Amino acid sequence: MWSILSSCIFEILRQHGHCNSIKSSIRHLILELSGFAYVDDTDLLQINDTVEEVVRHMQRKITDWNDSVGVTGGILSPSKCWWYLVTFQYIAGKWRAVSPQVDFKLWLKNECKKRV
């Protein structure tokens, strides 16, 4: 059941412009990806040029995901939700994942419509 619901929610995210375009390296196909889900676990991803853009777009994506789950009668549990901000830097001829030293907070609305 969740696979059907999450597929519909991913389509809503796509319609709201929450897709990342990724070009495959071998066939040069353009893939649109918002995230992926397995059983009751969902991972959303956001790719942008700046950290500030990533945070701004991810907040919109999370809000739309949370609102869509709410329409089904569900609710996200903030204690089970977390996020990681990862950037890449070109260091000594290689791309390396780094965790930027910034403190951005993302929020959800709980069942009382309060930000948590």
C-alpha positions in Angstrom: 0.0 0.0 0.0 2.8 2.4 0.9 4.5 1.9 -2.4 1.3 3.1 -4.2 0.9 6.1 -1.9 4.6 7.1 -2.1 4.5 6.8 -5.9 1.6 9.2 -6.0 3.3 11.6 -3.6 6.5 11.5 -5.7 4.4 12.4 -8.7 3.0 15.4 -6.8 6.5 16.5 -5.9 7.4 16.2 -9.6 4.4 18.4 -10.6 5.5 21.0 -8.0 9.0 21.1 -9.7 10.8 19.2 -6.9 13.0 17.1 -9.3 16.7 16.9 -9.7 17.9 16.4 -13.2 20.8 14.0 -13.4 22.6 13.0 -16.6 23.8 9.4 -16.7 27.4 9.1 -17.6 27.2 6.2 -20.0 24.0 6.7 -22.1 23.7 10.4 -21.4 20.1 10.0 -20.4 18.5 12.7 -18.2 17.0 11.2 -15.1 14.6 13.1 -12.9 14.8 12.2 -9.2 13.2 13.6 -6.1 14.0 10.7 -3.8 13.3 7.1 -3.3 11.2 4.9 -0.9 11.4 1.4 0.4 8.7 -0.1 2.6 8.1 2.8 5.1 11.4 4.6 4.6 11.7 7.5 2.3 14.8 9.5 1.3 14.4 12.8 -0.4 17.3 14.5 -2.1 18.0 18.0 -3.4 20.8 19.2 -5.7 21.5 22.9 -6.2 24.4 25.2 -6.8 24.6 26.7 -3.3 24.0 25.5 0.2 21.3 28.1 0.7 19.4 26.9 -2.4 19.6 23.3 -1.2 18.1 24.2 2.2 15.4 26.5 0.7 14.3 23.9 -1.9 14.5 21.0 0.6 12.3 22.9 3.0 9.7 23.3 0.3 10.0 19.6 -0.7 9.6 18.5 2.9 6.6 20.7 3.4 4.9 19.3 0.2 5.8 15.7 1.2 4.4 16.3 4.8 1.2 17.9 3.4 0.7 15.1 0.9 1.1 12.5 3.6 -1.4 14.4 5.8 -4.0 14.2 3.0 -3.9 10.4 3.4 -4.5 10.7 7.1 -0.9 10.0 7.9 1.7 12.2 9.7 5.4 12.3 9.8 7.1 11.7 13.1 9.8 14.4 13.7 11.7 12.0 16.0 12.1 9.6 13.0 13.0 12.4 10.5 16.5 13.7 10.0 18.6 15.2 7.2 22.2 15.6 6.1 23.7 18.4 4.2 26.6 17.2 2.1 28.6 19.3 -0.3 31.4 18.2 -2.6 34.8 20.0 -3.0 37.5 19.3 -5.6 40.6 18.5 -3.5 43.9 17.3 -4.9 42.3 16.2 -8.1 39.4 14.3 -6.6 35.8 15.2 -5.6 35.3 14.7 -1.9 32.2 14.8 0.2 32.4 17.4 3.0 30.0 18.5 5.7 29.7 22.3 5.6 30.0 24.0 8.9 26.7 25.7 8.8 23.6 25.3 11.1 20.5 25.2 9.0 17.3 23.9 10.5 14.4 22.3 8.6 11.0 21.9 10.1 7.7 20.0 9.8 4.2 20.8 11.0 3.0 18.4 13.6 -0.6 17.2 14.0 -1.4 20.6 15.8 0.0 22.5 12.8 2.9 23.8 14.9 6.4 23.9 13.5 8.7 21.3 15.0 
